[in-house]
Amino acid sequence: MGYRKTLPWLAAVAFFTTACSGASGTGPATAAGSSSASEAQNKALVLRLYSEAFNQDKTDVVRELVGADYVQHDKSVPGGADGQVKQFQDLKAKIPGAVATVKRTAADRDLVAVHWHASATPANEATGEAKVDLYRVGNGKLVEHWSITQTVPATTASGNSLFSDQYQYANGAPTLSEEQEETNREFAVTAYRKLSDGDAAVVDTSWDPRYYQHNPAIASGTGPLKQLMQQGNTSPSATPSASTGSGGTQFGHTLADGDLVWVFSSDYVVADIFRVVDGKIIEHWDVVADGQQ
């Protein structure tokens, strides 16, 4: 639910064409293709980049974790371990004293996604940058990387920060099976596609009325979401799809881990995270690359 130009996240996804790809980018994810043990190992490997390489300046850890043929999709950064080191160093030069605070992670098959806060004052979530990284892991090494960065605004329409958790389980978060995670992934991706294709009725069937919003320009609740849809339908010139003639929605990678479903745009400038509880979307975060608002 990221923003582009003058219209919020609806315009961002309406720009894309055709259908959603699966967790690997080649088709729907299946429980049979997943291994909880290997996913946990992949997640632990990736998190060392933040706890050791970034926060402790251990560049040798980057060289330990990154494969020789590491593909970096940020065209301004060289590939390989040196490119990843440079990316971290450039961020620390931009934000002196920056530390990485990981907010949420997902491991799904060979992919690991990380939502994190880069700030010299991490206790203040209205500072620094919001970031989402997506890694592919192969043979115990990082082999591919995408990244999205958004400057954190001072205020948000909902009053929620870009990082906080608003929904609270009465008895703690449940442990979900691989099958339930896949069910959530298919549900959220399908609902998101329908909404971006102009089906406002899906809000009533797939979104919880409480809907906690972390996009800085949209208030919480389903009312603002439906109002956004009405704006999109009555002002088609504001949507990229109106000029391109494209219909439908195309996403890049999608992941599910626990109660969260992650959806990356096909050009990897927007990442959406949905919390699914009892068959409804109840909370949403996104990171939208600077310049796409």
Backbone as CSV, one residue per row, in Angstrom:
resi,resn,N_x,N_y,N_z,CA_x,CA_y,CA_z,C_x,C_y,C_z
1,MET,0.829,-1.186,0.000,0.000,0.000,0.000,0.862,1.233,0.000
2,GLY,1.840,1.218,-0.870,2.735,2.331,-0.952,2.158,3.463,-1.775
3,TYR,2.860,4.562,-1.838,2.387,5.726,-2.560,3.247,5.986,-3.787
4,ARG,2.601,6.458,-4.842,3.313,6.958,-6.014,2.575,8.172,-6.525
5,LYS,3.339,9.156,-6.927,2.775,10.380,-7.479,1.757,10.943,-6.504
6,THR,0.491,11.218,-6.966,-0.490,11.866,-6.102,-1.441,10.897,-5.452
7,LEU,-1.490,9.653,-5.860,-2.431,8.699,-5.299,-1.690,7.699,-4.444
8,PRO,-2.227,7.335,-3.268,-1.536,6.386,-2.404,-1.414,5.001,-2.996
9,TRP,-1.255,3.997,-2.139,-0.832,2.666,-2.547,-1.628,2.082,-3.694
10,LEU,-2.888,2.492,-3.887,-3.686,1.985,-4.993,-3.005,2.248,-6.324
11,ALA,-2.453,3.454,-6.472,-1.764,3.771,-7.718,-0.510,2.939,-7.878
12,ALA,0.133,2.665,-6.761,1.364,1.895,-6.843,1.121,0.516,-7.419
13,VAL,0.060,-0.151,-6.991,-0.154,-1.501,-7.484,-0.935,-1.527,-8.785
14,ALA,-1.765,-0.515,-9.029,-2.546,-0.513,-10.258,-1.670,-0.339,-11.486
15,PHE,-0.465,0.145,-11.283,0.459,0.346,-12.385,0.927,-0.964,-12.988
16,PHE,0.949,-2.015,-12.211,1.514,-3.268,-12.668,0.510,-4.042,-13.508
17,THR,0.998,-5.014,-14.285,0.148,-5.760,-15.187,0.153,-7.236,-14.864
18,THR,-0.900,-7.937,-15.315,-1.104,-9.372,-15.190,-1.155,-9.843,-13.766
19,ALA,-0.819,-11.107,-13.512,-1.130,-11.730,-12.235,0.050,-11.779,-11.300
20,CYS,-0.258,-12.167,-10.063,0.751,-12.243,-9.007,1.576,-13.497,-9.134
21,SER,2.881,-13.349,-8.939,3.726,-14.527,-8.896,3.821,-15.021,-7.474
22,GLY,4.422,-16.199,-7.273,4.458,-16.808,-5.957,5.695,-16.436,-5.184
23,ALA,5.920,-17.174,-4.107,6.989,-16.828,-3.174,8.354,-16.874,-3.833
24,SER,8.545,-17.706,-4.823,9.841,-17.779,-5.487,9.874,-16.973,-6.765
25,GLY,8.744,-16.350,-7.115,8.657,-15.603,-8.357,8.297,-16.476,-9.532
26,THR,8.059,-17.779,-9.304,7.757,-18.683,-10.406,6.423,-19.393,-10.239
27,GLY,5.798,-19.281,-9.091,4.515,-19.935,-8.887,4.160,-19.941,-7.433
28,PRO,2.955,-20.400,-7.070,2.523,-20.379,-5.687,3.424,-21.214,-4.803
29,ALA,3.614,-20.729,-3.575,4.387,-21.500,-2.611,3.562,-22.668,-2.122
30,THR,4.212,-23.745,-1.749,3.524,-24.908,-1.209,4.203,-25.332,0.068
31,ALA,3.426,-25.910,0.974,3.985,-26.364,2.240,5.051,-27.422,2.009
32,ALA,4.873,-28.243,0.980,5.832,-29.312,0.710,7.189,-28.768,0.325
33,GLY,7.226,-27.519,-0.200,8.492,-26.941,-0.619,9.190,-26.179,0.492
34,SER,8.661,-26.266,1.699,9.211,-25.484,2.791,9.824,-26.378,3.848
35,SER,10.797,-25.871,4.551,11.401,-26.566,5.667,11.588,-25.572,6.794
36,SER,10.865,-25.781,7.898,10.951,-24.850,9.023,12.367,-24.735,9.540
37,ALA,13.087,-25.861,9.590,14.459,-25.836,10.101,15.367,-25.004,9.213
38,SER,15.311,-25.221,7.902,16.174,-24.472,6.994,15.783,-22.997,6.956
39,GLU,14.483,-22.708,7.073,14.046,-21.314,7.100,14.580,-20.605,8.338
40,ALA,14.565,-21.282,9.479,15.102,-20.691,10.707,16.598,-20.438,10.577
41,GLN,17.306,-21.346,9.931,18.741,-21.163,9.713,18.996,-19.974,8.790
42,ASN,18.203,-19.873,7.735,18.351,-18.754,6.801,18.101,-17.417,7.500
43,LYS,17.063,-17.387,8.341,16.740,-16.155,9.048,17.880,-15.769,9.998
44,ALA,18.406,-16.739,10.732,19.503,-16.463,11.664,20.731,-15.947,10.921
45,LEU,21.009,-16.519,9.748,22.141,-16.083,8.948,21.980,-14.617,8.551
46,VAL,20.811,-14.259,8.038,20.566,-12.888,7.583,20.641,-11.900,8.743
47,LEU,20.102,-12.268,9.878,20.071,-11.334,11.004,21.464,-10.988,11.510
48,ARG,22.445,-11.832,11.232,23.822,-11.506,11.614,24.324,-10.259,10.869
49,LEU,23.778,-10.005,9.680,24.170,-8.804,8.951,23.877,-7.551,9.763
50,TYR,22.774,-7.561,10.500,22.350,-6.376,11.234,22.983,-6.313,12.623
51,SER,22.976,-7.425,13.341,23.494,-7.432,14.704,25.010,-7.347,14.749
52,GLU,25.685,-7.932,13.774,27.149,-7.956,13.786,27.764,-7.037,12.732
53,ALA,27.386,-7.235,11.474,28.030,-6.458,10.401,27.691,-4.978,10.502
54,PHE,26.404,-4.645,10.667,26.023,-3.228,10.695,26.283,-2.607,12.063
55,ASN,25.744,-3.215,13.101,25.811,-2.586,14.421,27.182,-2.682,15.077
56,GLN,27.984,-3.672,14.682,29.305,-3.814,15.281,30.436,-3.582,14.285
57,ASP,30.067,-3.147,13.070,31.065,-2.834,12.029,31.997,-4.000,11.733
58,LYS,31.473,-5.206,11.779,32.283,-6.387,11.485,32.159,-6.729,9.999
59,THR,32.991,-6.089,9.192,32.923,-6.313,7.752,33.306,-7.738,7.382
60,ASP,34.085,-8.388,8.267,34.457,-9.769,7.979,33.240,-10.688,8.006
61,VAL,32.216,-10.308,8.768,30.988,-11.093,8.803,30.284,-11.033,7.451
62,VAL,30.289,-9.869,6.814,29.701,-9.744,5.479,30.413,-10.690,4.519
63,ARG,31.725,-10.707,4.566,32.502,-11.558,3.653,32.280,-13.035,3.960
64,GLU,31.975,-13.339,5.217,31.676,-14.716,5.595,30.316,-15.158,5.056
65,LEU,29.344,-14.254,5.064,27.965,-14.623,4.744,27.623,-14.503,3.268
66,VAL,28.283,-13.603,2.566,27.926,-13.303,1.178,28.663,-14.220,0.215
67,GLY,27.904,-14.811,-0.716,28.486,-15.688,-1.712,29.293,-14.934,-2.751
68,ALA,30.142,-15.663,-3.452,31.029,-15.048,-4.444,30.261,-14.393,-5.582
69,ASP,29.093,-14.948,-5.916,28.303,-14.427,-7.035,27.085,-13.639,-6.555
70,TYR,27.191,-13.023,-5.391,26.113,-12.243,-4.782,25.589,-11.194,-5.756
71,VAL,24.305,-11.261,-6.081,23.681,-10.337,-7.026,23.026,-9.212,-6.240
72,GLN,23.444,-7.985,-6.508,22.914,-6.800,-5.850,22.008,-6.071,-6.839
73,HIS,20.714,-5.918,-6.499,19.768,-5.315,-7.434,19.716,-3.793,-7.336
74,ASP,20.376,-3.218,-6.366,20.538,-1.771,-6.313,21.662,-1.417,-7.288
75,LYS,21.312,-0.783,-8.378,22.286,-0.523,-9.450,23.395,0.430,-9.019
76,SER,23.189,1.147,-7.913,24.220,2.076,-7.453,25.261,1.383,-6.584
77,VAL,25.046,0.095,-6.321,25.940,-0.643,-5.421,26.561,-1.810,-6.181
78,PRO,27.880,-2.000,-6.094,28.512,-3.148,-6.757,28.025,-4.460,-6.159
79,GLY,28.137,-5.516,-6.913,27.796,-6.828,-6.406,28.860,-7.359,-5.472
80,GLY,28.618,-8.545,-4.939,29.581,-9.182,-4.067,29.603,-8.585,-2.676
81,ALA,30.486,-9.122,-1.844,30.588,-8.684,-0.455,30.984,-7.213,-0.360
82,ASP,31.871,-6.764,-1.242,32.322,-5.375,-1.192,31.153,-4.414,-1.397
83,GLY,30.226,-4.792,-2.268,29.057,-3.950,-2.494,28.171,-3.845,-1.270
84,GLN,28.010,-4.972,-0.566,27.184,-4.945,0.636,27.848,-4.122,1.738
85,VAL,29.150,-4.250,1.868,29.890,-3.436,2.831,29.721,-1.958,2.499
86,LYS,29.846,-1.624,1.213,29.709,-0.233,0.784,28.318,0.298,1.094
87,GLN,27.295,-0.509,0.873,25.930,-0.067,1.133,25.745,0.288,2.612
88,PHE,26.262,-0.534,3.489,26.191,-0.249,4.918,27.005,0.994,5.269
89,GLN,28.196,1.118,4.705,29.041,2.264,5.012,28.415,3.565,4.515
90,ASP,27.805,3.526,3.342,27.149,4.716,2.798,25.988,5.156,3.691
91,LEU,25.253,4.188,4.222,24.123,4.521,5.095,24.616,5.155,6.396
92,LYS,25.709,4.619,6.931,26.248,5.183,8.169,26.844,6.573,7.944
93,ALA,27.343,6.819,6.750,27.833,8.157,6.428,26.669,9.133,6.303
94,LYS,25.557,8.652,5.789,24.360,9.480,5.622,23.704,9.765,6.966
95,ILE,23.693,8.755,7.860,23.087,8.900,9.186,24.170,8.576,10.216
96,PRO,24.992,9.539,10.605,26.058,9.273,11.574,25.491,8.690,12.871
97,GLY,26.109,7.632,13.337,25.658,6.995,14.557,24.491,6.039,14.366
98,ALA,24.143,5.766,13.131,22.984,4.910,12.864,23.185,3.507,13.409
99,VAL,22.099,2.952,13.945,22.057,1.549,14.330,20.876,0.909,13.628
100,ALA,20.962,-0.382,13.442,19.883,-1.134,12.797,19.009,-1.761,13.880
101,THR,17.722,-1.446,13.831,16.757,-2.056,14.738,15.788,-2.877,13.899
102,VAL,15.895,-4.182,13.979,15.031,-5.062,13.191,13.651,-5.107,13.835
103,LYS,12.624,-4.837,13.038,11.257,-4.798,13.537,10.508,-6.098,13.287
104,ARG,10.680,-6.657,12.099,10.018,-7.932,11.799,10.769,-8.619,10.664
105,THR,10.689,-9.932,10.655,11.387,-10.722,9.635,10.468,-11.816,9.126
106,ALA,10.806,-12.339,7.961,10.086,-13.476,7.393,11.066,-14.365,6.659
107,ALA,10.935,-15.664,6.855,11.713,-16.641,6.085,10.717,-17.570,5.409
108,ASP,10.798,-17.671,4.101,9.877,-18.503,3.333,10.682,-19.159,2.211
109,ARG,10.876,-20.481,2.353,11.740,-21.225,1.441,13.133,-20.591,1.410
110,ASP,13.619,-20.170,0.245,14.994,-19.654,0.205,15.060,-18.139,0.330
111,LEU,13.947,-17.499,0.693,13.898,-16.044,0.809,13.785,-15.612,2.267
112,VAL,14.448,-14.506,2.585,14.336,-13.900,3.908,14.102,-12.401,3.719
113,ALA,13.047,-11.879,4.348,12.726,-10.455,4.284,12.911,-9.831,5.662
114,VAL,13.398,-8.594,5.687,13.674,-7.896,6.937,13.116,-6.482,6.851
115,HIS,12.289,-6.107,7.817,11.765,-4.745,7.960,12.527,-4.120,9.120
116,TRP,13.249,-3.028,8.864,14.095,-2.478,9.917,14.159,-0.966,9.895
117,HIS,14.616,-0.433,11.026,14.701,1.004,11.240,16.170,1.386,11.341
118,ALA,16.616,2.301,10.489,17.984,2.816,10.534,17.941,4.220,11.114
119,SER,18.479,4.394,12.314,18.411,5.693,12.972,19.487,5.790,14.042
120,ALA,19.960,7.009,14.280,20.889,7.254,15.377,20.135,7.384,16.700
121,THR,18.822,7.543,16.612,17.968,7.647,17.808,16.823,6.647,17.666
122,PRO,17.121,5.361,17.756,16.118,4.335,17.465,14.902,4.351,18.372
123,ALA,15.021,4.911,19.568,13.857,4.998,20.451,12.793,5.937,19.890
124,ASN,13.211,6.838,19.021,12.286,7.762,18.364,11.982,7.221,16.973
125,GLU,10.833,6.607,16.810,10.495,5.967,15.533,10.072,6.960,14.453
126,ALA,10.119,8.256,14.753,9.832,9.283,13.749,11.120,9.875,13.198
127,THR,12.197,9.103,13.239,13.488,9.573,12.738,14.092,8.531,11.801
128,GLY,15.081,8.951,11.037,15.868,8.019,10.226,15.141,7.496,9.001
129,GLU,15.415,6.241,8.680,14.874,5.622,7.474,14.190,4.303,7.803
130,ALA,13.112,4.050,7.087,12.463,2.736,7.118,13.010,1.943,5.947
131,LYS,13.346,0.678,6.204,13.974,-0.120,5.163,13.390,-1.529,5.149
132,VAL,13.282,-2.080,3.953,12.976,-3.496,3.783,14.027,-4.095,2.870
133,ASP,14.631,-5.188,3.322,15.586,-5.939,2.511,15.005,-7.313,2.223
134,LEU,15.286,-7.818,1.048,14.898,-9.171,0.664,16.147,-9.895,0.171
135,TYR,16.418,-11.065,0.758,17.599,-11.849,0.409,17.183,-13.230,-0.076
136,ARG,17.967,-13.742,-1.008,17.866,-15.149,-1.369,19.099,-15.859,-0.801
137,VAL,18.849,-17.006,-0.164,19.921,-17.779,0.454,20.118,-19.077,-0.321
138,GLY,21.353,-19.395,-0.612,21.674,-20.640,-1.304,22.914,-21.280,-0.735
139,ASN,22.804,-22.524,-0.315,23.948,-23.262,0.232,24.628,-22.526,1.380
140,GLY,23.811,-21.948,2.248,24.343,-21.287,3.422,24.989,-19.943,3.167
141,LYS,24.761,-19.361,1.985,25.324,-18.057,1.649,24.220,-17.143,1.102
142,LEU,24.410,-15.845,1.268,23.513,-14.878,0.640,23.900,-14.761,-0.828
143,VAL,22.926,-14.971,-1.710,23.251,-14.985,-3.138,22.533,-13.892,-3.937
144,GLU,21.534,-13.228,-3.326,20.799,-12.204,-4.069,20.157,-11.250,-3.072
145,HIS,20.043,-9.956,-3.466,19.543,-8.947,-2.537,18.800,-7.830,-3.266
146,TRP,17.623,-7.499,-2.720,16.854,-6.334,-3.136,16.676,-5.443,-1.910
147,SER,16.568,-4.130,-2.083,16.363,-3.248,-0.937,15.465,-2.076,-1.316
148,ILE,14.691,-1.609,-0.331,13.788,-0.473,-0.499,13.977,0.436,0.710
149,THR,14.083,1.744,0.475,14.338,2.704,1.547,13.370,3.861,1.466
150,GLN,12.810,4.247,2.615,11.895,5.376,2.712,12.310,6.268,3.881
151,THR,12.428,7.560,3.648,12.700,8.494,4.733,11.491,8.552,5.655
152,VAL,11.712,8.434,6.948,10.611,8.408,7.917,10.031,9.811,8.077
153,PRO,8.714,9.971,7.924,8.095,11.289,8.122,7.952,11.613,9.605
154,ALA,7.814,12.884,9.911,7.690,13.311,11.308,6.358,12.909,11.914
155,THR,5.311,12.850,11.095,3.976,12.516,11.588,3.290,11.560,10.625
156,THR,2.225,10.908,11.095,1.420,10.029,10.240,-0.062,10.342,10.458
157,ALA,-0.869,10.012,9.470,-2.308,10.286,9.545,-2.984,9.481,10.655
158,SER,-2.487,8.288,10.900,-3.102,7.412,11.897,-2.583,7.668,13.308
159,GLY,-1.424,8.328,13.404,-0.773,8.473,14.691,0.113,7.287,15.031
160,ASN,0.068,6.251,14.203,0.929,5.088,14.399,2.254,5.311,13.685
161,SER,3.340,4.850,14.266,4.621,4.964,13.588,4.686,3.978,12.431
162,LEU,5.726,4.086,11.626,5.912,3.163,10.515,6.337,1.780,10.982
163,PHE,6.606,1.616,12.292,7.202,0.382,12.776,6.416,-0.336,13.884
164,SER,5.559,0.359,14.586,4.961,-0.199,15.803,3.997,-1.349,15.504
165,ASP,3.723,-2.138,16.536,2.686,-3.165,16.488,1.487,-2.661,17.275
166,GLN,0.365,-2.502,16.600,-0.834,-2.013,17.273,-1.751,-3.150,17.713
167,TYR,-1.877,-4.167,16.875,-2.741,-5.284,17.252,-2.041,-6.147,18.302
168,GLN,-2.773,-6.494,19.339,-2.225,-7.324,20.409,-3.126,-8.541,20.618
169,TYR,-2.517,-9.718,20.620,-3.261,-10.942,20.904,-3.575,-11.029,22.400
170,ALA,-4.755,-11.492,22.727,-5.155,-11.617,24.131,-4.296,-12.636,24.867
171,ASN,-3.903,-13.706,24.171,-3.144,-14.786,24.811,-1.810,-15.051,24.123
172,GLY,-1.237,-14.034,23.501,0.024,-14.197,22.806,-0.173,-14.674,21.380
173,ALA,0.771,-14.355,20.527,0.670,-14.732,19.114,0.706,-16.247,18.962
174,PRO,-0.171,-16.817,18.152,-0.189,-18.265,17.964,0.930,-18.723,17.045
175,THR,1.283,-19.999,17.153,2.225,-20.611,16.232,1.431,-21.231,15.090
176,LEU,1.694,-20.785,13.879,0.927,-21.244,12.728,1.682,-22.334,11.976
177,SER,0.937,-23.267,11.417,1.525,-24.315,10.590,1.915,-23.739,9.241
178,GLU,2.769,-24.475,8.515,3.125,-24.071,7.151,1.871,-23.965,6.287
179,GLU,0.928,-24.876,6.506,-0.308,-24.861,5.715,-1.124,-23.597,5.982
180,GLN,-1.198,-23.187,7.260,-1.950,-21.977,7.581,-1.247,-20.739,7.046
181,GLU,0.077,-20.719,7.107,0.811,-19.593,6.538,0.529,-19.465,5.049
182,GLU,0.506,-20.596,4.351,0.227,-20.563,2.920,-1.200,-20.110,2.652
183,THR,-2.138,-20.543,3.488,-3.525,-20.085,3.352,-3.599,-18.571,3.521
184,ASN,-2.888,-18.046,4.511,-2.865,-16.598,4.727,-2.251,-15.865,3.544
185,ARG,-1.178,-16.442,2.999,-0.525,-15.799,1.854,-1.474,-15.696,0.665
186,GLU,-2.109,-16.795,0.335,-3.023,-16.791,-0.802,-4.190,-15.831,-0.559
187,PHE,-4.696,-15.827,0.665,-5.813,-14.944,1.006,-5.428,-13.476,0.853
188,ALA,-4.311,-13.073,1.468,-3.928,-11.668,1.458,-3.554,-11.191,0.060
189,VAL,-2.819,-12.003,-0.681,-2.425,-11.611,-2.032,-3.659,-11.480,-2.926
190,THR,-4.587,-12.408,-2.808,-5.809,-12.343,-3.613,-6.637,-11.115,-3.258
191,ALA,-6.785,-10.840,-1.956,-7.559,-9.678,-1.521,-6.905,-8.385,-1.994
192,TYR,-5.595,-8.323,-1.886,-4.855,-7.131,-2.306,-5.008,-6.909,-3.809
193,ARG,-4.932,-7.993,-4.576,-5.089,-7.862,-6.030,-6.491,-7.373,-6.381
194,LYS,-7.494,-7.943,-5.732,-8.874,-7.526,-6.019,-9.062,-6.047,-5.695
195,LEU,-8.546,-5.616,-4.552,-8.702,-4.223,-4.167,-8.011,-3.298,-5.154
196,SER,-6.792,-3.643,-5.545,-6.056,-2.793,-6.475,-6.671,-2.791,-7.867
197,ASP,-7.468,-3.822,-8.154,-8.171,-3.867,-9.437,-9.506,-3.140,-9.394
198,GLY,-9.833,-2.520,-8.241,-11.023,-1.689,-8.149,-12.215,-2.313,-7.465
199,ASP,-12.037,-3.474,-6.850,-13.145,-4.148,-6.179,-13.232,-3.664,-4.735
200,ALA,-13.978,-2.580,-4.494,-14.083,-2.015,-3.150,-14.833,-2.938,-2.200
201,ALA,-15.675,-3.818,-2.734,-16.453,-4.717,-1.887,-15.570,-5.678,-1.107
202,VAL,-14.355,-5.932,-1.598,-13.459,-6.864,-0.920,-13.035,-6.320,0.445
203,VAL,-13.127,-5.008,0.643,-12.794,-4.432,1.944,-13.731,-4.981,3.015
204,ASP,-15.019,-5.108,2.691,-16.002,-5.581,3.664,-15.832,-7.062,3.985
205,THR,-15.318,-7.822,3.043,-15.208,-9.267,3.255,-13.831,-9.710,3.743
206,SER,-12.789,-8.920,3.470,-11.427,-9.383,3.748,-10.662,-8.534,4.749
207,TRP,-11.151,-7.360,5.094,-10.465,-6.482,6.036,-11.227,-6.405,7.358
208,ASP,-10.520,-6.448,8.452,-11.119,-6.235,9.766,-11.427,-4.747,9.924
209,PRO,-12.622,-4.374,10.417,-12.975,-2.949,10.541,-11.992,-2.139,11.378
210,ARG,-11.276,-2.802,12.287,-10.316,-2.066,13.120,-9.074,-1.666,12.336
211,TYR,-8.701,-2.364,11.340,-7.572,-2.173,10.421,-6.563,-1.114,10.878
212,TYR,-5.486,-1.556,11.489,-4.439,-0.662,11.981,-3.476,-0.327,10.845
213,GLN,-3.369,0.964,10.566,-2.631,1.427,9.395,-1.324,2.099,9.809
214,HIS,-0.221,1.754,9.119,1.079,2.365,9.379,1.606,3.159,8.181
215,ASN,0.886,3.128,7.062,1.251,4.017,5.962,1.039,5.452,6.458
216,PRO,2.017,6.334,6.290,1.930,7.657,6.922,0.794,8.540,6.450
217,ALA,0.230,8.274,5.290,-0.779,9.174,4.736,-2.209,8.667,4.854
218,ILE,-2.415,7.482,5.444,-3.756,6.916,5.538,-4.103,6.669,7.000
219,ALA,-5.311,7.060,7.413,-5.768,6.808,8.775,-6.163,5.347,8.935
220,SER,-6.287,4.905,10.164,-6.690,3.533,10.433,-8.176,3.330,10.161
221,GLY,-8.574,2.058,10.116,-9.968,1.719,9.847,-10.205,1.454,8.382
222,THR,-11.303,0.765,8.084,-11.620,0.459,6.687,-12.266,1.634,5.961
223,GLY,-12.812,2.593,6.710,-13.431,3.756,6.070,-12.465,4.523,5.197
224,PRO,-11.299,4.911,5.712,-10.330,5.626,4.874,-9.871,4.806,3.674
225,LEU,-9.819,3.481,3.845,-9.411,2.622,2.733,-10.445,2.665,1.616
226,LYS,-11.720,2.590,1.981,-12.787,2.657,0.973,-12.860,4.044,0.341
227,GLN,-12.597,5.073,1.142,-12.582,6.426,0.595,-11.477,6.571,-0.441
228,LEU,-10.336,5.959,-0.151,-9.227,5.966,-1.098,-9.639,5.304,-2.403
229,MET,-10.380,4.205,-2.303,-10.868,3.527,-3.498,-11.777,4.443,-4.307
230,GLN,-12.637,5.171,-3.635,-13.548,6.077,-4.328,-12.784,7.181,-5.031
231,GLN,-11.726,7.678,-4.394,-10.885,8.688,-5.031,-10.242,8.133,-6.291
232,GLY,-9.802,6.885,-6.194,-9.174,6.257,-7.342,-10.138,6.057,-8.485
233,ASN,-11.385,5.710,-8.158,-12.372,5.445,-9.198,-12.909,6.713,-9.823
234,THR,-12.915,7.824,-9.056,-13.480,9.061,-9.590,-12.423,9.970,-10.193
235,SER,-11.166,9.628,-9.997,-10.095,10.458,-10.546,-9.071,9.580,-11.251
236,PRO,-9.502,8.933,-12.353,-8.628,7.972,-13.006,-7.354,8.570,-13.567
237,SER,-7.349,9.863,-13.839,-6.141,10.463,-14.411,-4.992,10.430,-13.423
238,ALA,-5.308,10.232,-12.136,-4.260,10.199,-11.127,-3.559,8.859,-11.052
239,THR,-4.144,7.825,-11.655,-3.554,6.495,-11.560,-2.737,6.180,-12.793
240,PRO,-1.542,5.628,-12.630,-0.721,5.268,-13.780,-1.439,4.342,-14.740
241,SER,-2.323,3.456,-14.231,-2.975,2.501,-15.112,-3.897,3.186,-16.100
242,ALA,-4.388,4.371,-15.740,-5.288,5.069,-16.640,-4.573,5.491,-17.912
243,SER,-3.292,5.817,-17.780,-2.545,6.259,-18.950,-1.884,5.101,-19.679
244,THR,-1.548,4.046,-18.936,-0.872,2.934,-19.588,-1.853,1.936,-20.185
245,GLY,-3.111,1.992,-19.693,-4.096,1.051,-20.190,-3.966,-0.317,-19.567
246,SER,-3.105,-0.463,-18.563,-2.912,-1.772,-17.958,-4.030,-2.062,-16.977
247,GLY,-4.471,-3.308,-16.961,-5.432,-3.746,-15.970,-4.814,-4.855,-15.174
248,GLY,-5.390,-5.178,-14.054,-4.845,-6.252,-13.252,-3.646,-5.789,-12.454
249,THR,-3.069,-6.716,-11.733,-1.995,-6.396,-10.805,-0.887,-7.420,-10.915
250,GLN,0.319,-6.966,-10.863,1.458,-7.875,-10.849,2.334,-7.578,-9.653
251,PHE,2.648,-8.593,-8.885,3.562,-8.464,-7.766,4.836,-9.217,-8.087
252,GLY,5.860,-8.929,-7.300,7.082,-9.708,-7.375,6.990,-10.857,-6.382
253,HIS,7.976,-10.987,-5.511,7.958,-12.068,-4.540,6.916,-11.828,-3.455
254,THR,6.334,-12.905,-2.973,5.440,-12.856,-1.828,5.894,-13.912,-0.826
255,LEU,5.805,-13.581,0.456,6.235,-14.483,1.508,5.186,-14.522,2.606
256,ALA,5.158,-15.627,3.342,4.309,-15.739,4.528,5.123,-16.360,5.641
257,ASP,5.041,-15.748,6.808,5.747,-16.275,7.978,4.965,-15.826,9.204
258,GLY,4.523,-16.787,10.025,3.660,-16.447,11.138,2.370,-15.842,10.625
259,ASP,1.907,-14.764,11.244,0.657,-14.145,10.814,0.873,-13.021,9.808
260,LEU,2.100,-12.884,9.293,2.412,-11.808,8.362,2.575,-12.310,6.931
261,VAL,2.058,-11.525,5.998,2.225,-11.784,4.568,2.919,-10.576,3.957
262,TRP,3.992,-10.844,3.234,4.805,-9.797,2.621,4.589,-9.825,1.108
263,VAL,4.361,-8.650,0.515,4.142,-8.534,-0.927,5.072,-7.460,-1.480
264,PHE,5.910,-7.844,-2.429,6.822,-6.905,-3.077,6.275,-6.541,-4.450
265,SER,6.365,-5.270,-4.799,5.946,-4.844,-6.129,6.879,-5.450,-7.170
266,SER,6.406,-5.519,-8.402,7.183,-6.181,-9.450,8.480,-5.455,-9.767
267,ASP,8.547,-4.156,-9.455,9.796,-3.423,-9.687,10.545,-3.145,-8.387
268,TYR,10.088,-3.727,-7.292,10.790,-3.680,-6.010,11.059,-2.262,-5.528
269,VAL,10.013,-1.413,-5.629,10.086,-0.088,-5.031,9.036,0.073,-3.932
270,VAL,8.188,-0.934,-3.763,7.189,-0.933,-2.692,7.151,-2.324,-2.068
271,ALA,7.169,-2.373,-0.736,6.957,-3.622,-0.013,5.809,-3.412,0.964
272,ASP,4.830,-4.301,0.929,3.687,-4.254,1.842,3.747,-5.440,2.784
273,ILE,3.369,-5.208,4.032,3.295,-6.273,5.021,1.898,-6.244,5.625
274,PHE,1.204,-7.372,5.564,-0.144,-7.488,6.098,-0.165,-8.481,7.258
275,ARG,-0.841,-8.114,8.337,-1.094,-9.068,9.402,-2.487,-9.671,9.182
276,VAL,-2.544,-10.994,9.153,-3.804,-11.708,8.941,-4.179,-12.422,10.235
277,VAL,-5.359,-12.116,10.740,-5.857,-12.728,11.973,-7.293,-13.181,11.758
278,ASP,-7.542,-14.456,12.019,-8.892,-15.020,11.882,-9.497,-14.736,10.508
279,GLY,-8.667,-14.886,9.481,-9.165,-14.742,8.118,-9.465,-13.320,7.685
280,LYS,-8.886,-12.339,8.369,-9.069,-10.936,8.001,-7.722,-10.215,8.036
281,ILE,-7.558,-9.222,7.179,-6.381,-8.354,7.229,-6.641,-7.301,8.296
282,ILE,-5.801,-7.271,9.323,-6.073,-6.390,10.459,-5.010,-5.308,10.649
283,GLU,-3.839,-5.476,10.037,-2.787,-4.480,10.216,-1.902,-4.438,8.976
284,HIS,-1.347,-3.254,8.717,-0.572,-3.066,7.485,0.583,-2.085,7.689
285,TRP,1.735,-2.488,7.194,2.913,-1.628,7.104,3.370,-1.607,5.645
286,ASP,4.028,-0.556,5.231,4.698,-0.583,3.932,5.947,0.270,3.961
287,VAL,6.825,-0.004,3.013,7.995,0.839,2.770,7.964,1.165,1.287
288,VAL,7.972,2.461,0.998,7.853,2.946,-0.381,9.111,3.749,-0.711
289,ALA,9.821,3.339,-1.727,11.093,3.976,-2.064,10.925,5.478,-2.247
290,ASP,11.830,6.255,-1.660,11.812,7.699,-1.827,11.756,8.040,-3.310
291,GLY,10.918,9.021,-3.634,10.739,9.411,-5.027,9.555,8.765,-5.681
292,GLN,8.945,7.755,-5.013,7.779,7.078,-5.567,6.467,7.617,-4.998
293,GLN,6.563,8.496,-3.966,5.352,9.001,-3.338,4.573,9.912,-4.273
